Every structure is written in C-alpha cells, then in structure tokens.
Amino acid sequence: MASSQPNMERFLRDWRQDALNKAQYDSAIFIGDKLLAMTKDDNDAFWLAQVHFAAGNYTRAHDLLTKHSLIGSNPSCRYLAAHCLIRQNNFTDALALLGELTPTHLFTTNTKRKTHRTTARGTRAGSKNPERQPDDIGEEEWSTRRYEAGMCYLRGLCYAKENAFDRAKEAYKDALRIDVQCYEAFTQLVRNSLMSPDEEDEFMQSLDFNTVRAPKGGDDPDLKTEPGDYVHMLYQTQLSKYRNPRAFNTAVESLSTHYGLEDNADLLLARADLLYTQCRFKDALAITAAVLQEDKTNFPAYPVHLACLYELRRTNELFLVAHNLADNHPDHACAWLAVGTYYLATSKIAEARRYFSKSSMMDATFGPAWIGFAHTFAAEGEYDQAITAYSTAARLFTGTHLPQVFLGMQNHAMNHMTAAEEYLKSAYSLCRTDPLLLNEMGVVLYHQDRLKDAAKFFSQALRVADETDAEPHAWLGARTNLGHAYRRLRLFDEALDEFDAVLRDGGKSAAVFCAKALILLDKGLPDDAARVLHEALAVNPQDPIATELLNKALEESSLGDVAMLMGGLSTGAADLAGAEDGDGDEDEADMDRFEAELEEKKAAARARGNAGAGAGGKRAGGGGGGGGEVAEKGDVMMEDMSDDY
C-alpha cells in the first residue's frame, strides 16, 4: 500500500540516519519509533533494532525483532537477534537460533588451484555455477552472503564459549569461505592460535580473494583484482611469523610502498612480532613503544611489549605500564597480564600467579595469560602443576607449538626423556622453523646419547636463526650445545670452531672455556689447555671444574717434561754402560743434575699456576654466559667432565 506521507517519511529517515551517524542514539531511537508507528514497515523496524543495538540496548533490540516476527524473515534479522543474545552472554539460545548447519553452497574456493573442495563439501541442489564472478552476484544476494558469513562467525563465538574449539575453528573458517572479507573470523583464528603455521598457509591458498568486489564504474582489469590482492597482503601480515618470513616481508614492503601503510599500527605490530620471534627484543620494543606512544589503548600491542620488557629486565618500565593499565583499564585482561609480568620479573611468584589467573578468567581465550600462569609454576620447580597448566594452554590454543615446547622442557627437567621427546615432536609437527624448539629437541637427544641426531638439530637451529637474521648472541646456547655434541663425537676441530665462535660473540663463560680445555687435553696439548683454563678462572675464580682441570693440565704438562728428561737420561746411561768403573762419580753427578732440573720444572709449573690464578682474580666478572646451553640443563657438561676425568 502506498504511503500517505511519503515526504514526512523521507524526512524522518534522514533525521534518524543523521542522528545515528552522530552517535545521538536517543534522538535516533525517538525518531525511529515515530517513523515505525507511521509506516509499520519491516525495514524501519529492523533499523530501529539496529539503533538499539548500537546504543547497547540488546534486550530491547531482540524484543523488537521478536515482536515484529522478523527473526525468521531474513538472514540480517537473524544475525542481529543472535548477536543481541551473545552480547547478553546467552550463548545457548544464540546457538539454537543460529543452528548448526553451515550453508556450504555459498563456499567459494581459489579457482587457480586444481582442487575439488566445492564438490567434496557439496553444493546446493540445482546450483549450476557455484564459481560465479563477484560482478555476477546481485546486491541482495551479496548482502545475504555477508550475513550468512557473519552468522558462521557468531556460531564460532558460541562454540568457543562452550570450549568446543575445534568446532569454533571450523565455523570461523566457514565464515571466510563464504566471505573472505569477514575479518572478525580471520582475527579469531589467528590471534587465538587455532591453526598451525602450515595449516594457515594451506587455508590461505584455498581462499578465493578474487571474490573481493572492486568498485563499480571501472573497466581496468587490474582494478578488479587489486582489492583482492590488497586483502590478501593484509591477511598475510597477520599470519604466523615462523612459516614464511619472506612472504611477510614482501607483503609489508608492498603495503608500505604502494599504499602508504609504513606507519600503520597493525603493520608495525606485525613487524614487532616478527622481530620478537627472532629474539631481537630491543628492536621489537622500539616499535611497540612507538605504537603505544601514539595510542595507549592499542591493547594488541601489549603482549609483545610486555614480553620484550621482561626479556630485557626493564622492571621499572614494567611497573609503570602495569600501574597505568590497572588504574585506567581494570576491566581489560591486558592490565592484569602486565601486573603479573611485573611480579614475575621481580621474582614474586605467588603474586604473579594470582594476577595471571585473574587475567585468564577475564578472557578465557587470552593465550599470554595462560602461558604466564604456567610459567609461575615452572619458576618454582613445581613441575606437575606446570605440566597441568601448560596442558590446558595446549588444549585451548591448538595451533601454537609453544605449550608443547614448554611441556617438553618440564618433562626434561623431571628427567622424563621419552615424554619430553614426544611433546617436542608434537611441537615440531606444528612448527619446524623455531630455533628454540630445534635447540630443545637437540638437548633431549643429547641426554639420550643420540649425539649425531642432536648435532643435526643444533645445526638446523643455527641455520634457521641465520636465515631469519636473528641476533647471534641470542643463539649462543645452541652453538655451545653443538660444540658439546661435536666434543663427545670426538670431532675436536669442529667443536673448537664452535666454542671459538661462542667466545667471539660474547659468550665468555667458564663452562665454555672448560669445554675447550677438555678438547685440548684430549688432543694432548696440556699447556694450551692450561692457558684456556686460566681464562676460565678469570671469569669465575671459584669454578671447581676449571680448578680441577687446571691441576690435571699442569700434572700432564709436568709428566710430559719428566718423560722428555727421562728419555735424555736413558740415552746418557746407555752411553756410559761400557765406561770404566772410575766414572761412577760422573754418573752420580748426572743424576744430581737431572733431579735439579726436575725440581726446576716443577717450580716453574707451580709459578705458572699461581700467576694464572692471580690474573684470574684480577679479571673476575668479565664476560657473560651463553644462555640455553646443554650445561644449564642439569649441568650435563660438568657430568661429562667428571666421567672423563
């Protein structure tokens, strides 16, 4: 029926839209209510429900849709009603409204790949051309697709609240298969680590970015594909930084050069995340600090920012960040993550555990809080509780390998080598390019006396670190471990090369010098070993292993000198064997001379030892250790020394 007041209706709709654009929700609700009373139109009822939703009146919006029987009329109304229920934490009713059937007939796939995904998943009966071009889809159908994708996303939220994370992951992926521009579903997959790096790469290749619609009115063929390429590059920057850092760098460079996004916060944070995975903490911190200086409420920046501050031991800055967040944003999980990180950095473990727990309860999908909570048990040596906490994190965040790595480390600390190896293998199946994981796998194999396999993993860790331009100092532990593996394989020259590289890069610890001295002793070079051990004592004058090995080196050096003198004396005795008996006085003189020379050698050796100890005392405290070494995992290197000597 034609409207009797078309001009007034147009006036009221314009007024309602203007008020909504200016976030004047009371005005929009007031005018929208009058408009609906005048027209009784379903579109005006839907728009009034939209205004109520924007104003936070979720119950009123849902009741309005129900009153006008709009929920079953079209996908847009059902989506809005389900969203209202989710905002009221009524997930069961929301899931019942959304249903559990996925509209697979709306899936699109990457036609450049030879795949039968659409056929395998099934299409709607009678659908003759499921792979239509975006321009062939009408506006109404396109809007329907968008809302259907949105309902898949909401379905995933409901599954996640029920801890059905596998079903949530599939719902999010279905949303992107229907509408690749459903960023909410994409960010849930990525930020919650629901896919492994390999799975992310495969899924990205399966998505059809050609379905991104270009603006109308352009005949340039490049203009039709450019929006899809743009969205693909944006998504590429959000993926795992372990899988393909080169693709990430290419996407960032293109977005920065051609689209002016070099200072965009999301791209900067993606770059900071990459630097963090490479253990370049200072560089990552500089980026996150710049982002937070521009916007202190950019909460996605805080996990990496806090982790960098923790790694660099900047407790004062941690305190300031935690204090500001707790004061200004106490309802956000990041605030209590910051407080927990500060207490963990200052070794107040009980307080750290309490605040990590609070952060995880505020947001059950907040991965850093769960990992921090588990770290507090590991810091106190409570291995059973730590394993339980890490297992929870592994169950919640199935796509990340880190909980499995930490589970392997805890079982290793408990000397459960078989279990440690299994957990690390599980982590390796998720990510094959994390140097930390590769180093830990090598450590476990080293302790199982599988030295050749251990050396392969240590070498692979160093190769990956080098390919990603990681700081050499960050992986001194892996290089030291490789040196130990070579030493026990009796590849002495290779081991010496690795230990020398560690010392050049700043890993001057007494343990490294002792390991190098062991090799020199095995090669029969006690004097060289003694010189190296003097350097070890310069780093740590009280090191018992260095002291023991130095005594061993000096003893072998003295025995070598004695053997040389005995060889000379034997030759002299043979020459005198046929001499006359009157030469006995000369023989006695030679013996006295040998004894005197021997005493001189011993005194010289003692003098060298005392001089070395004195020099060590003067230079004590110089140099730092290479963290993450085999020796630090239960002091294995020291046990090897004790076995050999």
Secondary structure, 3 states (H helix, E strand, C coil): CCCCCHHHHHHHHHHHHHHHHCCCHHHHHHHHHHHHHHHCCHHHHHHHHHHHHHCCCHHHHHHHHHHCCCCCCCHHHHHHHHHHHHHCCCHHHHHHHHCCCCCHHHCCCCCCCCCCHHHHHCCCCCCCCCCCCHHHCCHHHHHHHHHHHHHHHHHHHHHHHCCCHHHHHHHHHHHHHHCCCCHHHHHHHHHCCCCCHHHHHHHHHHCCHHHCCCCCCCCCHHHHHHHHHHHHHHHHCCCCCCCCHHHHHHHHHHHHHHHCCCCCHHHHHHHHHHHHHCCCHHHHHHHHHHHHHHCCCCHHHHHHHHHHHHHCCCHHHHHHHHHHHHHHCCCCHHHHHHHHHHHHHCCCHHHHHHHHHHHHHHCCCCHHHHHHHHHHHHHCCCHHHHHHHHHHHHHHCCCCCHHHHHHHHHHHHCCCHHHHHHHHHHHHHHCCCCHHHHHHHHHHHHHCCCHHHHHHHHHHHHHHHHHCCCCHHHHHHHHHHHHHHHHHCCCHHHHHHHHHHHHHCCCCCHHHHHHHHHHHHHCCCHHHHHHHHHHHHHHCCCCHHHHHHHHHHHHHHHHHHHHHHHHHHHHHHHHHCCCCHHHHHHHHHHHHHHHHHHHHHHHHHHHHHHHHHHHHHHCCCCCCCCCCCHHHCCCHHHHHHHHHC
